């Protein structure tokens, strides 16, 4: 499975390598109780919410690292 900015947060959290990428760029993201409510959102949708505090630079870094995941 190839991950990108349109990948659902729930799918990313369900994959160990993708989860590690999220934790690298967003420390504590995967353990935050509020994250579960975002499972159905695409990563790009989540980044559009100011409350998520995900800058365009961080999003680009996450997407780049996700693209490097080999499965």
C-alpha positions as CSV (number, residue, x, y, z in Angstrom):
1,X,0.0,0.0,0.0
2,X,1.3,3.4,-1.0
3,X,0.6,6.2,1.5
4,X,0.2,9.9,0.6
5,X,-1.5,13.0,1.7
6,X,-4.9,11.5,0.8
7,X,-4.4,8.5,3.1
8,X,-6.8,8.2,6.0
9,X,-5.4,8.8,9.4
10,X,-6.9,5.5,10.6
11,X,-5.0,3.6,7.9
12,X,-1.8,5.4,8.7
13,X,-2.1,4.6,12.4
14,X,-2.8,0.9,11.5
15,X,0.5,0.5,9.8
16,X,3.6,0.4,12.0
17,X,5.9,2.2,9.5
18,X,3.4,4.9,8.8
19,X,2.6,5.4,12.5
20,X,6.4,5.8,13.1
21,X,6.5,8.6,10.5
22,X,3.6,10.4,12.2
23,X,5.2,10.0,15.6
24,X,8.5,11.4,14.2
25,X,6.9,14.5,12.9
26,X,4.0,14.9,15.3
27,X,5.3,13.6,18.7
28,X,2.5,12.2,20.8
29,X,0.0,12.2,17.9
30,X,-0.7,8.4,17.9
31,X,-1.2,8.3,21.6
32,X,-3.4,11.4,21.8
33,X,-7.0,10.4,22.7
34,X,-8.4,12.9,20.2
35,X,-6.6,11.3,17.3
36,X,-9.1,8.4,17.2
37,X,-11.8,10.9,16.2
38,X,-9.7,11.8,13.1
39,X,-9.4,8.3,11.8
40,X,-11.8,8.9,8.8
41,X,-10.1,12.1,7.7
42,X,-7.4,12.2,5.0
43,X,-4.1,13.5,6.3
44,X,-4.5,16.6,4.1
45,X,-8.0,17.2,5.6
46,X,-6.6,16.9,9.1
47,X,-3.8,19.4,8.3
48,X,-6.4,21.9,7.1
49,X,-7.8,22.2,10.7
50,X,-5.9,24.9,12.6
51,X,-6.4,22.9,15.8
52,X,-4.3,20.1,14.4
53,X,-1.3,22.5,14.2
54,X,0.2,20.8,11.2
55,X,2.1,23.3,9.0
56,X,2.4,22.9,5.3
57,X,6.1,22.2,5.8
58,X,5.4,19.4,8.3
59,X,2.8,17.9,6.0
60,X,5.3,17.9,3.2
61,X,7.9,16.2,5.3
62,X,5.3,13.6,6.5
63,X,4.2,12.9,2.9
64,X,7.8,12.6,1.7
65,X,8.6,10.1,4.5
66,X,5.4,8.2,3.8
67,X,6.3,7.9,0.1
68,X,9.6,6.2,1.1
69,X,7.8,3.4,2.9
70,X,8.3,0.1,1.1
71,X,5.8,-2.7,1.4
